[in-house]
Amino acid sequence: MDRMPGQPVSRAGALLTELSGAERSRLATTLLGATLEQIIGDGIFHADLHAGNIFITPDGKLGLLDFGAVGRLGPATQTSLGLMLYSIDQNDSAGATDALIELLGRPDGLNDRGGGGVERAVGELLLRYGGGTRAAQGQKLFDDLFNLVLAHRFSVPAPISAAFRAMASVEGALLTIDPHFDVVAVSRQEGNRLVRSKLKGTKITDELQRRALQLMPMIDRMPRRINKITEDLEQGRFSMNMRVLENPSDRSFLTSLFQQLIVAVLAGAAVVGAIMLITSDEGPLLTKDIRLYSFFGFVLLFGGFVLSMRSLMLVFRRDGQT
């Protein structure tokens, strides 16, 4: 293994002070562009880009060390991530939302278009950071993005999480190289450039040909399926199977309702029975003033109280989950 000349960014303060502001900005832009190129363009990226793993050579070039942590992204994930950056650059909240859902998958019960949905949250992020940000706000953007993902119950696969961690970790090195570097604005520009480069020339033609080949088997089967449907309609054999409670969340909701109903009925019956026993003048005496039936009534009243509290807990727990 050859020894790389230069110093890591974490200890290259003297070397950086000799560079002009334009040169430092160029180095930071090159580093961020190379990182995005690895993630969006190649799909294989350095997943531990802290300042100690990034070298600056004496002639002003950059080098990377320690490829022990390497992330991989599939073509579909690369495209979704690139489209999300492109939509952010175009201030397209709908496109960014669609790309985010395609990237992370759709959680159950996701409200993506409503007033409190994920599209509105994405739009607020674009409005907040759309005009560029100060250098110190880059980490705040990543924090807000992760909070949005968690708030809407997205699950983040490990490769995508590694890509986001790489972007977050490289920010420290970027700000060490150029304290005035606008991470968000340059990320939008570089993401736009990379997406446009993927959609130019023969690349988009090859992609369309590949998708057409994937659709050929379905297109071949389409006439037979249409013919079968029309025959079934003509002969009265056409039928549709639909399960009302196919979704597990629907079954869980009905189960919880029945549980609350049963517990409430039992609690009410226990309380009514307890009152009847307590007010009864029949039964043997346990003491001079307390009859056996009254004692059973107090025990049953306690059981009714416990069941009533259980019913309230079920109601409050379901409301908290929704």
Backbone bond lengths (Angstrom), bond angles and torsions (degrees), N, CA, C in turn:
res aa  C-N    CA-C-N  psi(-1)  N-CA   C-N-CA  omega(-1)  CA-C   N-CA-C  phi
1 M - - - 1.461 - - 1.528 108.51 -
2 D 1.329 116.72 131.93 1.456 121.98 179.37 1.522 110.21 -80.70
3 R 1.313 114.94 151.15 1.462 120.94 177.51 1.522 108.98 -87.05
4 M 1.317 116.47 127.54 1.464 120.51 -178.53 1.524 109.39 -83.81
5 P 1.316 118.57 126.61 1.464 120.37 178.22 1.523 110.52 -72.64
6 G 1.306 114.99 153.84 1.453 119.59 177.53 1.517 112.22 111.20
7 Q 1.306 115.91 -163.73 1.457 122.33 -177.49 1.527 109.74 -138.01
8 P 1.343 117.13 151.98 1.465 118.53 174.13 1.523 110.86 -66.73
9 V 1.309 115.77 155.21 1.465 120.57 -177.78 1.522 111.16 -58.16
10 S 1.324 117.04 -32.75 1.463 120.05 -178.20 1.524 112.62 -65.64
11 R 1.370 117.90 -21.70 1.468 120.79 -179.30 1.518 111.87 -123.48
12 A 1.327 117.01 18.97 1.469 120.48 -175.84 1.521 111.98 -103.30
13 G 1.331 117.10 32.03 1.459 119.65 -178.33 1.518 112.89 -60.57
14 A 1.335 116.98 -43.80 1.470 119.65 -179.07 1.520 111.16 -65.78
15 L 1.333 116.78 -39.16 1.463 119.88 179.67 1.523 111.08 -68.08
16 L 1.324 116.87 -37.02 1.464 119.96 -178.89 1.525 111.64 -70.32
17 T 1.337 117.26 -33.88 1.465 119.39 -179.69 1.526 111.76 -66.66
18 E 1.334 117.43 -22.79 1.465 120.22 178.22 1.524 112.13 -78.01
19 L 1.345 117.62 -13.56 1.459 121.13 -178.89 1.519 110.30 -91.03
20 S 1.314 115.73 149.50 1.463 120.29 177.01 1.526 110.11 -76.45
21 G 1.325 115.75 168.02 1.460 119.99 179.05 1.515 112.28 -61.18
22 A 1.341 116.97 -38.46 1.465 120.33 179.40 1.523 111.12 -66.33
23 E 1.340 117.07 -39.22 1.463 119.81 179.25 1.527 111.31 -67.36
24 R 1.315 116.77 -39.00 1.467 119.51 178.70 1.532 110.84 -67.18
25 S 1.328 116.24 -38.96 1.467 119.47 176.64 1.524 110.93 -64.92
26 R 1.340 116.44 -37.95 1.468 119.90 178.50 1.521 110.74 -65.08
27 L 1.333 116.92 -41.79 1.464 119.98 178.29 1.527 111.25 -62.28
28 A 1.334 116.56 -44.23 1.464 119.66 -180.00 1.525 111.12 -64.61
29 T 1.329 116.83 -40.77 1.470 120.02 178.34 1.519 110.87 -64.33
30 T 1.328 116.71 -40.61 1.464 120.47 178.34 1.521 111.30 -63.11
31 L 1.336 116.26 -42.70 1.463 119.94 179.94 1.530 111.39 -64.16
32 L 1.329 117.09 -45.42 1.462 119.93 179.94 1.523 110.94 -66.70
33 G 1.339 116.49 -40.24 1.463 119.25 178.06 1.514 112.28 -63.44
34 A 1.344 116.76 -39.79 1.465 119.81 178.46 1.526 111.08 -66.35
35 T 1.340 116.61 -37.87 1.468 119.83 178.47 1.521 111.00 -63.88
36 L 1.334 116.72 -46.62 1.467 120.00 178.94 1.523 111.42 -66.69
37 E 1.325 116.95 -34.36 1.466 120.32 177.18 1.520 110.38 -62.94
38 Q 1.336 117.20 -41.03 1.464 120.18 177.11 1.529 111.17 -63.35
39 I 1.343 116.58 -42.98 1.463 120.38 -174.63 1.519 111.39 -74.57
40 I 1.335 117.02 -50.20 1.467 120.89 -173.18 1.519 111.95 -89.15
41 G 1.330 116.44 -37.81 1.459 119.17 -175.05 1.514 114.23 -85.63
42 D 1.346 116.99 -50.37 1.464 120.59 -175.20 1.526 113.11 -91.53
43 G 1.315 117.32 -33.93 1.464 120.49 -176.88 1.514 113.60 84.20
44 I 1.318 118.60 -2.83 1.468 123.92 175.98 1.527 106.83 -124.02
45 F 1.321 117.02 120.68 1.460 119.28 -170.26 1.525 110.67 -139.59
46 H 1.332 114.41 155.25 1.463 122.83 174.27 1.526 107.58 -72.76
47 A 1.324 117.23 120.81 1.467 121.36 -172.91 1.523 113.36 -98.04
48 D 1.339 118.26 7.22 1.468 120.40 -178.26 1.520 109.02 -138.57
49 L 1.323 115.92 65.44 1.464 121.11 -173.35 1.529 111.27 -93.19
50 H 1.327 116.80 59.81 1.460 118.30 172.76 1.530 109.19 -85.34
51 A 1.329 115.40 172.22 1.466 120.16 -172.32 1.519 113.09 -62.85
52 G 1.338 118.88 -23.42 1.460 120.14 179.31 1.507 113.91 -77.01
53 N 1.324 118.25 -17.75 1.464 121.70 -179.76 1.520 113.16 -99.14
54 I 1.329 117.65 5.69 1.464 121.89 179.97 1.522 108.03 -117.17
55 F 1.326 116.79 120.83 1.460 122.93 -177.54 1.526 110.57 -102.19
56 I 1.322 114.38 147.25 1.463 121.85 169.57 1.520 107.36 -116.31
57 T 1.313 116.26 119.94 1.463 121.54 -177.74 1.530 109.89 -81.14
58 P 1.329 117.83 161.67 1.467 119.88 -179.43 1.525 113.67 -59.62
59 D 1.349 117.80 -26.71 1.463 119.29 179.61 1.528 112.49 -89.17
60 G 1.348 117.90 12.15 1.457 121.14 174.12 1.510 115.24 84.25
61 K 1.317 118.49 24.03 1.458 121.57 177.69 1.526 110.00 -106.71
62 L 1.327 115.51 167.77 1.458 121.54 -177.29 1.518 110.56 -109.84
63 G 1.324 115.59 149.32 1.460 121.91 175.38 1.516 109.90 -142.78
64 L 1.331 116.47 152.44 1.466 122.14 -178.90 1.517 109.75 -115.74
65 L 1.332 115.71 141.72 1.458 122.41 178.71 1.529 110.25 -122.80
66 D 1.342 114.62 167.11 1.469 122.77 169.68 1.527 111.78 58.70
67 F 1.328 115.32 75.46 1.461 120.73 176.94 1.529 111.14 -91.23
68 G 1.334 116.17 34.67 1.457 119.08 177.30 1.512 112.37 -71.53
69 A 1.338 117.29 -28.45 1.467 121.73 177.76 1.521 108.08 -109.58
70 V 1.320 115.83 106.25 1.461 122.09 -177.56 1.520 108.53 -124.90
71 G 1.326 116.34 132.64 1.462 121.59 177.78 1.515 110.94 -104.74
72 R 1.338 115.32 154.71 1.464 121.36 179.53 1.523 109.09 -132.16
73 L 1.325 115.67 138.51 1.460 122.40 176.18 1.520 109.43 -126.97
74 G 1.322 115.93 141.64 1.452 121.26 176.87 1.523 111.34 -77.01
75 P 1.337 117.36 166.04 1.477 120.43 -179.24 1.520 113.11 -58.19
76 A 1.346 117.55 -41.54 1.465 119.75 -179.40 1.524 111.19 -64.61
77 T 1.328 116.48 -40.18 1.467 120.09 179.11 1.524 110.89 -67.48
78 Q 1.335 117.07 -40.15 1.463 120.43 176.76 1.523 110.61 -59.46
79 T 1.338 116.40 -45.06 1.462 120.03 -179.00 1.520 111.30 -63.91
80 S 1.334 117.06 -43.78 1.469 120.24 -179.37 1.525 111.15 -64.09
81 L 1.329 116.19 -41.78 1.463 119.58 179.32 1.527 110.83 -65.78
82 G 1.334 116.29 -41.38 1.459 119.63 177.64 1.520 112.40 -64.55
83 L 1.339 116.93 -41.62 1.464 120.07 178.45 1.523 111.56 -65.70
84 M 1.328 116.79 -32.83 1.460 118.74 177.61 1.530 110.35 -66.05
85 L 1.344 117.19 -44.38 1.463 119.99 177.41 1.528 111.15 -64.54
86 Y 1.337 116.16 -38.65 1.468 119.74 178.67 1.528 110.64 -64.47
87 S 1.335 117.35 -42.95 1.465 120.79 179.37 1.522 111.02 -65.81
88 I 1.329 116.63 -36.89 1.466 119.60 176.75 1.521 110.40 -63.37
89 D 1.333 116.68 -40.76 1.459 120.31 178.94 1.523 111.36 -64.67
90 Q 1.349 116.91 -33.03 1.460 121.14 179.63 1.531 112.60 -88.33
91 N 1.339 117.78 3.60 1.466 122.58 -176.83 1.526 111.55 55.98
92 D 1.323 115.71 39.06 1.463 122.74 -179.35 1.526 108.09 -101.58
93 S 1.330 116.51 94.97 1.464 119.68 -176.92 1.522 111.83 -67.58
94 A 1.348 117.26 -35.81 1.468 119.73 179.24 1.527 110.76 -66.05
95 G 1.340 116.63 -44.94 1.462 119.62 178.45 1.515 112.31 -65.06
96 A 1.339 117.10 -40.05 1.466 120.01 178.16 1.525 111.15 -65.46
97 T 1.339 116.69 -37.04 1.467 119.97 178.07 1.520 110.98 -66.11
98 D 1.339 116.82 -45.58 1.468 120.13 178.71 1.527 111.02 -61.11
99 A 1.336 116.52 -41.52 1.466 119.58 179.17 1.526 111.19 -66.48
100 L 1.335 117.19 -37.15 1.467 120.73 178.50 1.524 110.90 -65.36
101 I 1.348 116.92 -42.20 1.467 120.43 178.49 1.522 110.42 -66.47
102 E 1.331 116.74 -39.90 1.464 119.88 177.54 1.521 110.91 -65.85
103 L 1.327 116.67 -32.99 1.463 121.17 -177.55 1.527 111.90 -74.54
104 L 1.325 117.17 -43.78 1.466 121.60 -173.11 1.520 113.75 -104.70
105 G 1.334 117.72 -10.83 1.458 119.92 -175.68 1.524 110.77 88.48
106 R 1.322 115.21 158.24 1.464 120.58 -176.79 1.527 110.11 -93.96
107 P 1.333 118.27 116.95 1.470 119.69 175.56 1.528 111.02 -68.94
108 D 1.319 116.40 159.30 1.459 121.33 177.10 1.524 109.85 -65.91
109 G 1.334 114.99 133.32 1.460 120.09 177.29 1.513 114.11 71.92
110 L 1.339 118.22 23.77 1.463 120.12 -178.81 1.524 110.24 -70.10
111 N 1.323 116.07 131.16 1.459 122.46 174.14 1.519 106.89 -99.95
112 D 1.345 116.32 96.12 1.463 119.19 -173.68 1.520 113.72 -95.90
113 R 1.340 118.61 -16.94 1.465 119.84 -177.08 1.524 113.71 -120.93
114 G 1.331 118.34 -10.42 1.458 121.06 -175.04 1.518 112.57 -73.73
115 G 1.358 113.66 -178.43 1.456 119.20 -176.77 1.516 113.01 -61.85
116 G 1.331 117.44 -36.32 1.459 120.46 179.17 1.503 112.09 -105.83
117 G 1.344 117.18 25.22 1.449 121.36 -172.88 1.506 113.23 -85.49
118 V 1.346 113.87 179.41 1.455 119.96 -175.91 1.525 111.24 -69.37
119 E 1.351 117.89 -31.02 1.465 118.72 -179.94 1.527 111.26 -64.13
120 R 1.315 116.18 -39.64 1.463 118.92 177.84 1.525 110.50 -65.52
121 A 1.337 117.25 -40.00 1.466 120.12 178.64 1.527 110.93 -64.24
122 V 1.342 116.68 -40.74 1.467 119.90 177.09 1.524 110.33 -64.64
123 G 1.340 116.47 -41.14 1.457 119.76 177.98 1.519 112.54 -61.14
124 E 1.332 116.86 -37.81 1.465 119.98 177.47 1.525 111.13 -66.14
125 L 1.344 116.76 -37.51 1.466 119.23 176.09 1.526 111.13 -63.90
126 L 1.334 116.59 -43.42 1.465 119.91 179.22 1.524 110.67 -63.66
127 L 1.324 116.63 -38.46 1.461 119.67 179.12 1.526 110.95 -67.35
128 R 1.331 116.12 -37.08 1.467 120.35 -176.79 1.523 111.58 -72.60
129 Y 1.344 116.53 -39.90 1.463 120.15 -174.92 1.525 112.36 -112.91
130 G 1.331 117.49 10.54 1.462 119.97 -173.12 1.510 114.26 -68.47
131 G 1.320 118.03 -32.42 1.451 119.88 -176.72 1.503 114.28 -90.58
132 G 1.337 116.93 21.56 1.454 119.21 -175.06 1.515 110.09 88.39
133 T 1.302 116.55 157.97 1.457 120.93 -176.61 1.511 109.79 -133.99
134 R 1.305 114.04 162.02 1.463 118.17 170.37 1.516 108.95 -69.76
135 A 1.299 115.95 158.35 1.463 119.56 -175.23 1.517 111.47 -59.57
136 A 1.326 117.05 -37.41 1.462 119.66 -175.89 1.515 112.99 -71.81
137 Q 1.356 118.48 -10.48 1.448 120.96 -177.14 1.521 112.88 -92.15
138 G 1.316 119.15 -2.04 1.458 120.55 -179.24 1.516 112.11 -60.95
139 Q 1.349 116.57 -46.01 1.461 120.03 178.45 1.517 111.14 -64.01
140 K 1.346 116.92 -33.93 1.469 120.37 177.53 1.523 110.46 -63.28
141 L 1.325 117.89 -36.49 1.460 120.60 177.37 1.519 110.91 -63.48
142 F 1.337 117.34 -45.33 1.466 120.04 178.71 1.529 110.50 -63.22
143 D 1.332 116.81 -39.07 1.466 119.49 178.23 1.525 111.06 -63.30
144 D 1.330 116.64 -43.77 1.468 119.85 179.57 1.521 111.06 -65.42
145 L 1.327 116.76 -36.94 1.461 119.71 179.06 1.525 111.06 -65.95
146 F 1.331 117.06 -42.66 1.467 119.80 178.24 1.530 110.97 -67.42
147 N 1.322 117.38 -36.45 1.463 119.75 176.51 1.524 110.90 -63.76
148 L 1.328 116.82 -38.33 1.465 120.53 176.78 1.522 110.73 -63.29
149 V 1.328 116.29 -44.00 1.468 120.37 -179.97 1.525 110.67 -62.23
150 L 1.327 116.86 -43.56 1.464 120.20 -179.31 1.520 111.64 -70.34
151 A 1.339 117.37 -37.68 1.464 120.53 -177.52 1.517 111.86 -63.95
152 H 1.328 117.01 -31.94 1.466 120.58 -179.00 1.530 111.99 -100.31
153 R 1.335 116.77 15.10 1.462 123.79 170.35 1.529 112.91 61.31
154 F 1.331 115.93 37.05 1.458 119.09 171.60 1.526 108.81 -75.50
155 S 1.314 115.63 147.47 1.463 120.65 171.60 1.521 108.01 -103.59
156 V 1.323 116.13 129.57 1.464 121.42 -175.30 1.522 108.67 -101.28
157 P 1.340 118.73 113.12 1.471 120.12 177.01 1.526 110.93 -62.41
158 A 1.320 115.16 156.37 1.471 120.51 -176.24 1.531 113.10 -59.58
159 P 1.356 120.77 -44.00 1.471 118.60 179.76 1.524 112.94 -61.91
160 I 1.341 116.83 -39.31 1.463 119.48 179.63 1.524 110.19 -69.87
161 S 1.322 116.63 -37.87 1.460 119.88 175.98 1.524 110.94 -61.42
162 A 1.335 117.05 -39.28 1.467 120.29 177.68 1.523 111.05 -64.56
163 A 1.335 117.23 -37.56 1.464 120.20 178.38 1.525 111.10 -65.43
164 F 1.339 116.83 -42.95 1.462 119.57 177.84 1.530 111.25 -65.91
165 R 1.334 116.62 -37.35 1.467 118.84 177.79 1.524 110.87 -65.29
166 A 1.333 116.53 -38.00 1.465 119.54 177.87 1.524 110.86 -62.82
167 M 1.340 116.25 -41.17 1.461 119.37 178.34 1.527 111.28 -65.85
168 A 1.335 116.13 -39.19 1.464 119.05 -179.39 1.524 111.62 -70.25
169 S 1.347 116.93 -37.93 1.465 119.54 -177.80 1.523 112.03 -73.71
170 V 1.335 117.39 -32.93 1.464 118.81 -178.82 1.524 111.12 -71.30
171 E 1.329 117.07 -19.23 1.463 119.21 -179.40 1.523 111.56 -62.25
172 G 1.346 117.30 -37.11 1.457 119.45 178.45 1.516 112.08 -61.57
173 A 1.334 116.67 -41.59 1.466 119.78 177.74 1.524 111.17 -67.33
174 L 1.333 116.95 -37.84 1.467 120.20 179.50 1.524 110.99 -62.28
175 L 1.321 116.69 -42.99 1.463 119.54 -178.87 1.523 111.88 -74.31
176 T 1.331 117.20 -23.53 1.468 119.50 173.30 1.524 110.20 -71.11
177 I 1.319 116.23 -40.58 1.472 119.98 178.20 1.519 110.63 -67.56
178 D 1.339 116.70 -47.66 1.466 121.31 -178.58 1.529 108.31 -137.97
179 P 1.333 118.03 101.36 1.472 120.06 -177.38 1.522 113.85 -61.11
180 H 1.329 117.96 -19.77 1.467 121.51 -178.74 1.529 111.96 -100.18
181 F 1.306 117.14 14.68 1.465 120.78 -176.16 1.530 109.95 -72.98
182 D 1.343 116.24 131.10 1.469 122.27 178.96 1.526 108.18 -92.10
183 V 1.328 115.96 95.77 1.463 121.22 -174.83 1.519 111.28 -62.99
184 V 1.327 116.95 -43.48 1.463 120.71 -175.00 1.518 111.10 -66.52
185 A 1.333 117.14 -47.66 1.463 120.08 -177.29 1.524 111.40 -63.34
186 V 1.328 117.22 -44.39 1.468 119.83 -179.28 1.526 110.67 -69.32
187 S 1.329 118.03 -34.86 1.468 120.27 176.34 1.515 110.52 -61.36
188 R 1.327 116.94 -41.77 1.460 120.18 178.24 1.519 110.88 -63.97
189 Q 1.325 117.21 -43.25 1.463 120.13 -179.58 1.525 111.41 -65.18
190 E 1.330 116.67 -46.07 1.461 119.88 -178.65 1.526 111.09 -67.65
191 G 1.335 117.55 -38.94 1.460 119.83 176.52 1.507 111.89 -62.39
192 N 1.330 116.76 -41.56 1.466 121.01 176.81 1.521 110.60 -61.13
193 R 1.336 116.12 -44.04 1.468 119.82 -179.38 1.526 111.42 -63.55
194 L 1.328 116.85 -42.93 1.462 119.80 -177.91 1.522 111.81 -66.92
195 V 1.334 116.87 -40.59 1.466 119.41 179.03 1.518 110.45 -65.35
196 R 1.324 117.23 -42.75 1.465 119.51 178.63 1.527 111.36 -63.64
197 S 1.330 117.04 -36.87 1.468 119.27 179.26 1.523 111.58 -67.87
198 K 1.355 117.02 -30.76 1.462 120.14 178.12 1.520 111.73 -73.36
199 L 1.329 116.83 -22.31 1.462 120.61 -176.48 1.519 112.53 -103.23
200 K 1.324 117.49 14.45 1.456 120.13 -179.49 1.526 111.11 -103.36
201 G 1.317 114.49 157.14 1.463 121.67 170.39 1.511 113.09 62.41
202 T 1.325 114.75 -138.09 1.464 120.48 -174.52 1.520 112.44 -78.09
203 K 1.330 118.48 -12.01 1.460 119.71 -177.09 1.522 111.40 -63.56
204 I 1.341 116.94 -45.92 1.455 118.72 -179.20 1.522 110.73 -69.81
205 T 1.347 117.26 -32.98 1.465 119.79 176.71 1.519 110.90 -65.08
206 D 1.320 116.43 -44.04 1.468 119.63 177.66 1.522 111.19 -62.91
207 E 1.327 116.90 -38.40 1.463 119.98 179.54 1.526 111.11 -65.85
208 L 1.339 116.56 -41.68 1.469 119.74 178.33 1.522 111.00 -65.11
209 Q 1.324 117.46 -39.46 1.464 120.15 177.65 1.526 111.06 -64.61
210 R 1.329 117.02 -39.58 1.461 119.83 179.46 1.523 110.94 -65.62
211 R 1.340 116.25 -42.10 1.460 118.86 178.69 1.525 111.23 -66.56
212 A 1.340 117.07 -37.32 1.469 119.78 178.52 1.524 111.17 -63.91
213 L 1.334 117.15 -39.44 1.465 120.05 177.49 1.525 110.99 -64.79
214 Q 1.326 117.23 -35.88 1.462 120.04 177.74 1.524 111.81 -67.14
215 L 1.341 116.81 -30.31 1.463 120.51 -178.55 1.520 113.38 -85.17
216 M 1.321 118.17 -13.25 1.463 120.40 -175.64 1.524 113.13 -58.01
217 P 1.353 121.10 -46.48 1.477 118.88 178.87 1.526 112.95 -59.62
218 M 1.329 117.31 -39.20 1.464 119.62 179.29 1.525 110.99 -67.56
219 I 1.339 116.88 -38.26 1.464 120.03 178.53 1.523 110.66 -66.27
220 D 1.330 117.31 -36.94 1.469 120.10 178.00 1.526 111.88 -63.86
221 R 1.331 117.07 -36.15 1.467 120.17 -178.95 1.520 113.38 -82.74
222 M 1.330 118.03 -14.86 1.451 120.70 -174.27 1.529 113.49 -60.94
223 P 1.351 121.46 -47.03 1.477 119.29 -179.66 1.523 112.92 -59.21
224 R 1.342 118.01 -40.45 1.461 119.78 -180.00 1.529 111.00 -64.62
225 R 1.322 116.67 -39.86 1.458 119.01 -179.95 1.525 111.49 -67.26
226 I 1.322 117.18 -41.57 1.468 119.94 177.91 1.519 110.57 -63.39
227 N 1.345 116.79 -41.32 1.463 120.48 178.91 1.528 111.19 -63.16
228 K 1.330 117.49 -40.41 1.465 120.44 179.39 1.525 111.23 -65.65
229 I 1.331 116.95 -40.43 1.468 119.88 179.28 1.521 110.69 -63.83
230 T 1.334 117.49 -44.10 1.468 120.09 179.77 1.524 111.41 -65.41
231 E 1.338 118.17 -37.80 1.467 120.28 176.79 1.526 111.42 -64.56
232 D 1.335 116.91 -42.81 1.462 119.66 178.50 1.525 111.52 -63.71
233 L 1.337 116.68 -38.40 1.460 119.50 176.85 1.523 111.36 -65.13
234 E 1.328 116.30 -40.86 1.466 120.37 -178.29 1.524 111.44 -66.37
235 Q 1.319 117.69 -39.07 1.464 121.57 -176.22 1.528 112.91 -94.58
236 G 1.318 117.72 4.65 1.456 120.51 176.77 1.508 114.66 73.87
237 R 1.310 118.39 24.00 1.462 121.71 -179.46 1.522 112.79 -104.12
238 F 1.317 116.39 1.05 1.466 119.20 -176.62 1.529 109.61 -72.46
239 S 1.297 116.77 131.04 1.464 121.81 -179.97 1.523 109.24 -143.59
240 M 1.325 114.57 157.45 1.460 121.27 178.86 1.518 108.94 -128.66
241 N 1.309 116.27 135.14 1.460 122.27 176.96 1.526 108.96 -105.35
242 M 1.306 115.45 123.15 1.464 120.27 -179.14 1.522 108.86 -136.36
243 R 1.320 116.33 124.61 1.459 122.45 178.76 1.522 108.91 -100.20
244 V 1.324 114.62 118.63 1.462 119.45 -176.66 1.528 111.33 -66.51
245 L 1.335 116.30 -37.50 1.468 120.92 -175.35 1.527 111.06 -108.02
246 E 1.329 116.88 41.41 1.459 120.78 -179.99 1.524 111.46 -68.54
247 N 1.334 116.08 -38.46 1.462 120.21 -177.59 1.527 110.21 -73.81
248 P 1.338 118.65 128.63 1.477 120.14 178.82 1.525 113.42 -58.63
249 S 1.333 117.48 -31.14 1.466 119.08 179.57 1.525 111.42 -66.71
250 D 1.358 117.27 -33.67 1.466 119.75 176.75 1.526 110.83 -66.34
251 R 1.328 116.08 -42.96 1.467 119.02 178.63 1.527 110.97 -64.74
252 S 1.315 116.56 -39.79 1.462 119.75 178.48 1.528 111.26 -64.49
253 F 1.327 116.69 -37.87 1.465 120.65 179.43 1.525 110.98 -64.30
254 L 1.346 116.93 -46.68 1.462 119.72 179.23 1.529 111.38 -64.92
255 T 1.326 116.55 -39.18 1.467 119.55 178.22 1.523 111.31 -61.02
256 S 1.329 116.42 -42.70 1.469 119.44 179.45 1.526 111.33 -65.76
257 L 1.348 117.14 -36.10 1.464 119.48 177.62 1.529 111.28 -64.20
258 F 1.342 116.45 -44.57 1.461 119.75 178.86 1.532 111.05 -64.78
259 Q 1.323 116.89 -37.31 1.461 119.48 177.09 1.529 111.07 -61.55
260 Q 1.316 116.28 -45.67 1.461 119.40 178.80 1.524 111.32 -62.81
261 L 1.350 116.86 -41.70 1.462 120.16 -179.61 1.527 111.29 -63.26
262 I 1.340 116.29 -46.19 1.468 119.85 -178.53 1.524 111.09 -64.22
263 V 1.328 116.67 -44.69 1.467 119.92 179.90 1.527 110.64 -63.97
264 A 1.341 117.36 -40.14 1.465 120.17 179.62 1.527 111.26 -65.39
265 V 1.351 117.38 -41.28 1.469 120.54 178.71 1.523 110.51 -64.45
266 L 1.333 116.82 -44.28 1.468 119.64 178.77 1.526 111.48 -63.28
267 A 1.327 116.47 -40.48 1.467 119.51 179.11 1.522 110.77 -63.85
268 G 1.336 116.57 -44.42 1.463 119.40 179.13 1.517 112.27 -63.56
269 A 1.357 116.41 -43.22 1.467 119.52 179.00 1.526 111.19 -63.59
270 A 1.336 116.63 -39.43 1.465 119.67 179.46 1.522 111.37 -64.72
271 V 1.330 117.30 -41.69 1.467 120.27 -179.63 1.529 110.70 -66.33
272 V 1.348 116.89 -44.02 1.473 119.78 179.52 1.529 110.58 -63.13
273 G 1.351 116.15 -45.24 1.461 119.20 178.12 1.517 112.32 -62.59
274 A 1.332 116.56 -38.06 1.465 120.06 179.14 1.522 111.27 -64.31
275 I 1.328 117.30 -41.60 1.470 120.17 179.19 1.527 110.79 -63.53
276 M 1.349 116.09 -40.93 1.466 119.40 179.14 1.528 111.07 -63.70
277 L 1.332 117.24 -40.78 1.465 119.58 179.85 1.523 111.98 -70.09
278 I 1.335 116.36 -39.67 1.469 119.39 -177.99 1.525 111.00 -66.03
279 T 1.317 116.57 -38.96 1.477 119.94 -177.99 1.517 113.08 -84.15
280 S 1.342 117.29 -3.11 1.467 119.90 -179.14 1.535 110.58 -76.33
281 D 1.339 115.79 142.59 1.474 121.33 177.35 1.521 112.06 -100.32
282 E 1.326 116.74 11.32 1.458 120.13 -178.08 1.524 109.99 -100.72
283 G 1.334 114.80 167.61 1.447 121.10 177.85 1.511 112.23 99.54
284 P 1.328 115.78 158.52 1.470 120.14 -179.18 1.522 111.13 -70.21
285 L 1.311 115.01 156.27 1.462 121.58 179.52 1.524 110.47 -86.35
286 L 1.339 115.68 130.68 1.466 120.27 171.34 1.520 109.86 -84.75
287 T 1.307 116.02 -43.60 1.463 122.85 173.20 1.527 107.62 -128.61
288 K 1.300 115.67 -172.03 1.462 118.64 -177.30 1.523 111.34 -66.14
289 D 1.364 117.85 -29.26 1.465 120.84 -175.18 1.527 113.69 -114.79
290 I 1.320 120.47 -12.80 1.469 123.04 -174.23 1.516 109.07 -115.53
291 R 1.348 114.18 127.29 1.454 120.16 176.93 1.530 109.57 -93.90
292 L 1.331 115.09 163.38 1.466 120.79 -178.84 1.520 111.15 -63.47
293 Y 1.359 116.99 -42.20 1.459 119.78 -179.82 1.534 111.38 -65.12
294 S 1.321 116.24 -35.17 1.471 119.08 177.10 1.530 110.84 -65.63
295 F 1.322 116.40 -39.07 1.475 119.72 177.17 1.530 110.52 -61.60
296 F 1.351 115.89 -46.42 1.467 119.11 176.41 1.529 110.96 -60.74
297 G 1.336 116.06 -35.37 1.463 119.39 178.94 1.519 112.26 -63.19
298 F 1.342 116.67 -42.43 1.469 119.30 178.79 1.535 111.24 -65.92
299 V 1.356 116.27 -38.57 1.472 119.36 176.91 1.518 110.29 -63.00
300 L 1.356 115.81 -43.57 1.462 119.67 179.51 1.525 111.35 -67.07
301 L 1.326 116.84 -34.38 1.466 120.11 177.04 1.523 111.09 -64.39
302 F 1.325 116.39 -39.77 1.469 119.09 176.41 1.532 110.75 -63.12
303 G 1.354 116.60 -41.93 1.462 119.29 176.87 1.515 112.07 -62.33
304 G 1.351 117.44 -39.64 1.464 120.16 176.68 1.513 112.34 -63.97
305 F 1.355 116.33 -37.04 1.467 120.07 177.45 1.532 110.78 -64.03
306 V 1.338 116.73 -43.02 1.470 120.58 179.35 1.524 110.38 -62.93
307 L 1.341 116.88 -43.27 1.465 119.88 178.94 1.529 111.12 -65.42
308 S 1.322 117.64 -36.02 1.468 120.20 177.64 1.521 110.76 -64.23
309 M 1.336 117.28 -42.98 1.459 120.30 177.22 1.530 111.24 -63.73
310 R 1.332 115.78 -37.24 1.464 120.08 177.08 1.525 110.88 -63.05
311 S 1.328 116.69 -41.52 1.462 120.01 178.59 1.523 111.26 -63.36
312 L 1.335 117.25 -41.82 1.463 120.21 177.88 1.523 111.49 -64.87
313 M 1.328 117.38 -38.41 1.465 120.23 178.36 1.520 110.87 -63.04
314 L 1.336 117.52 -39.71 1.464 120.25 178.19 1.522 110.86 -63.16
315 V 1.334 116.91 -40.33 1.466 120.41 179.90 1.519 110.74 -65.03
316 F 1.339 117.23 -48.90 1.464 120.45 -177.36 1.524 111.64 -67.47
317 R 1.335 117.70 -34.84 1.462 119.84 179.22 1.516 110.71 -67.42
318 R 1.330 117.75 -40.80 1.470 120.20 179.06 1.519 110.76 -67.07
319 D 1.347 117.35 -39.23 1.460 119.84 177.94 1.519 111.16 -65.29
320 G 1.335 117.11 -36.88 1.460 119.77 178.35 1.508 112.65 -67.80
321 Q 1.347 117.12 -34.86 1.460 120.49 179.72 1.513 111.73 -72.29
322 T 1.346 117.93 -34.66 1.449 120.85 178.97 1.515 112.10 -78.69
